[in-house]
Amino acid sequence: MDEVRPISGPAAPGLASLFPPGLQAIYGECRRLYPDQANPLQVTAIVKYWLGGPDPLDYISMYRNVGCDAQNVQEHWHYVSFGLSDLYGDNRVHEFTGQEGPSGFGFELTFRLKREVGETAPPTWPAELMQGLARYVFQSENTFCSGDHISWHSPLDNSESRIQHMLLTEDPQMTPVHTPFGLVNFLQIVGVCTEELQAAQQWNGQGILELLRGVHVAGGSWLITDMRRGETIFDIDPHLQERVDQGIETEGSNLSGVSAKCVWDDLSRPPEDEEDSRSICIGSQPRRLSEKDTEQIREALRKGLEFNTKAALPPINSQRQGHDRPQSRKDSLESDSSAAIVPHELVRTRQLESVHLKFNQESGTLLPLCLRGRLLHGRHFTYKSINAFLLTGKLLQDFWNFKILSLLNVFLFYTVFQTKLPKEYSWPEKKLKISVLPDSVFDSPLQ
């Protein structure tokens, strides 16, 4: 990647046909906001993705935003990506599906970073962050939506900052653009602390975003990221934790599942069984679900269960577009969308008589969420294993027919976990065992 000065402003006569219409449409929205910055500093992929380069975003433009005194918005840098949407319309990157649907993945990323005193040029590290997110989207074909969260587990600028994760929301200034190749929305990246990410997981992303908007130093109304912020919104205003707790109790969580380090053993199968004991089936004569049960699962999935292939813990409540996405695109994981996909594995699910569930610590921390935020509200929660040896990608589905108090026992068990692992909980009468193990266990192919 390298910094260059982009061609911007109206295309010269005779060159208009050479200027990609999708790119021109997004430039037009940027010029609406920044009429005095016709030639912004820009990071560009030296070798374009469609020529075999590693970076999916052709460009990231960087603007100086003066803020808004009336809304108490501070001066900041504004970054805008070009490449997640269809810029060219000739199938070199995205399949053209018509003007009525989404353009490419249907969105571009933006980011607002607080401008430090004396700073005369925007830092370029946000461009690499945006390229990393774009690579995930292109490789997984999972789209992002407003309210999603992204577990990053590292300071966004590779410093020692507490801002180590992200939420996504609609950009407060940029409006959706209708291009010749479809609609483009603008999703803004918002840097957050670990405690804020966990609150978003346990409740929902939109709720935490609204709390952030109410705290000026944590982002304010335009959700500007300050990498030097050392306090969480709960440190700044302890009463906000009460609002989160109340939201969880009354609304539950919108997180319907995660990709995670987890495995399961069928305790009813003899160890010498030649088949993989981590499969969803039992013994030599597996008991299949009845047609009625299978139909109930299908219906439940259609109404609310979605899946994700993120290796990190995924996003949250999603505001879906009114149009249909191409079938090759996958929705973001965390929502209760009615457009859920019915996976082949669950349609053929077999019932286990006795099971041992194994999680790494990060996945285990979501067990209370699974219980408190989902199952106690009559909702589903899914762990999808990301371990390479699970070649069929089978899903661990929390369709447990346990009483509420029994579920709370598991919740109380995990709340007293210490950092020392492994930890194990055995529930003989329910033929259930749960273990939380170190990451190293899951990294071994012989686990």
Disulfide bonds with the S-S distance in Angstrom:
none
